Amino acid sequence: LETAGADRVLTTDLHAPQTQGFFRIPADQLIAAPMICEYLRQNRNLEDYVLVAGDAGEAKELGAYANRLNLPMAIVDKRRYGNDEKPKAVNLIGDVTGKTALIIDDEIASGGTMVEAANFLLQRGAKRVEACAVHPILSGQAPERIEASPIESLIVTDTVPVSEEKRIDKLEILSVAPMFAQAIEAIHSGQSVSRLFR
């Protein structure tokens, strides 16, 4: 990117946050959580919701959503046996009984983790399951897998273009354009980019 002439990088929700430190030029990482939380507040009655991390690695990021929405959290204890895309949920930390479980993740690629978590949460007493992911990679059979799963809706952003063939009925796509526009304006006018996270 630097060789191509970039003198600043603006990104969002890096899968590995330490990637931001690899740049020698200024690099800002935007966070989609405030935008997604606002959408949830406006479009859902969150009274009986519990936020769920599909695995322990997502638990820290889940805290940003739980704090903003003032909702309880649960974590699916997931294990991978072998080098494949077949995770196995083995335990649940937290209570989802009689609740709407909202699985939060930074990205959805094959959909294996999310579908496994959804089935597991229903077995553990959740009455409904919805899901949310910042980056909709949706590789391979992911759209079909999500469509056939008990996940009732999947909220994503448009950080990755979602082609028409991947736009299943359960998909709700939020635009990150306003967030990036505000950040670009803040950079060019010398204002704080971090104020966008509040």
Buried (B, 14 or more C-beta within 10 A) or exposed (E): EEEEEEEEBBBBBBEEEEEEEEBEEEBBBBBBBBBBBEBBEEEBEBEEBBBBBBBEEBBEBBEBBBEBBEBBBBBBBBEEEEEEEEBEBEEBEBEBEEBBBBBBBBBBBBBBBBBBBBBBBBEBEBEBBBBBBBBBBBEEEBBEBBBEBEBEBBBBBEBBEBEEEBEBEBBEEBEBEEBBEBBBEBBEEEEEBEEBEE
